[in-house]
């Protein structure tokens, strides 16, 4: 019988998941205790100049990446107008991105990238903090990364949505989003969320709703206030390895949507957590959107300058967890407007919670 990691196609702290996974075949029982650790190196300074980006990474000393996040900040406060997320994505070595051929692009990945960008406003106090959620298990001992990409968005203030779907008979554990080129200051990643490759979710255009189980895909959304034919958006799904019996495992989606930000140069946060019977937090997602993302096709926020400042594991109050946390059960999305007001804009957060059903 194969044992391996369950997943499916989006300054560290240590999260210990006291989950016991059991898998049985005639005459044989397999029990497995899973632990999850959130790892982060802390903040890296930058990007300090306008229309630029920096890439930093969080690394799993043990276990495999089931998801990850990023937090952009100015000093100790929330990000300001020009500071935005360009990417939060898995990496094979902590430096290299998966940007080539689509499909399964990596296995047993242990690194997570946080890619911070700046628009027309640069600031020497900008910082970028990456987070890796690291899963360790005898049963769930293999993962695979599925990547999809598209030449989008090429028109201003139009969402460029791309969906990566896990192979059949696997579980989605998390995912990521990336936009390039990083020197186009108005281009940013404004959403990464779990979804389904089915008609009910318009094949990824509608996000997974609160309480839905076992999503199979991860959507990424690029956003640009201008027109650029070179823009590319990448979606990454972290999925369980092939040949693993995941029939007894359940991944539950938790989602929260709050109004705002609507005033220029202001921010908003949304936080959502795993329920008592959902199992443990293994990853999460975030969006700044036009709202109703689980019932209608994704629409962009009210202004071309709207952006994300963060998508990260957190406390119930929305504070990012530190390196070594063992109890994180919440995920927070941090969004921000540009210098203009943004009517009809919402902030969305998702948490993915794993339970083996035993």
Secondary structure, DSSP 8 states (H G I E B T S, - for coil): ------------------EEEEEEETTEEEEEEEEEEEE---EEE---STT-EEEEEEE-SSSEEEEEEEEEEETTEE--TTEEEEEEEEESSSS----SSSEEEEES--EEEEEEEE-S---TTEEEEEEEEEEE-SSS--EEEEEEEES---STT--EEEEEE--TT--EEEEEEEEE-TT-TTEEEEEEEEE-SSGGGGGGTSB--TT-B---EEEEEEEESS--TT-EEEEEEEEE-TT---TT-EEEEEEEEEE---STT-EEEEEEE--TTS-EEEEEEEEEESS-TTTS-----SSTT-EEEEEEEE-TTS-B--TT-S---EEEEEEE--SS--TT-EEEEEEEEEE---
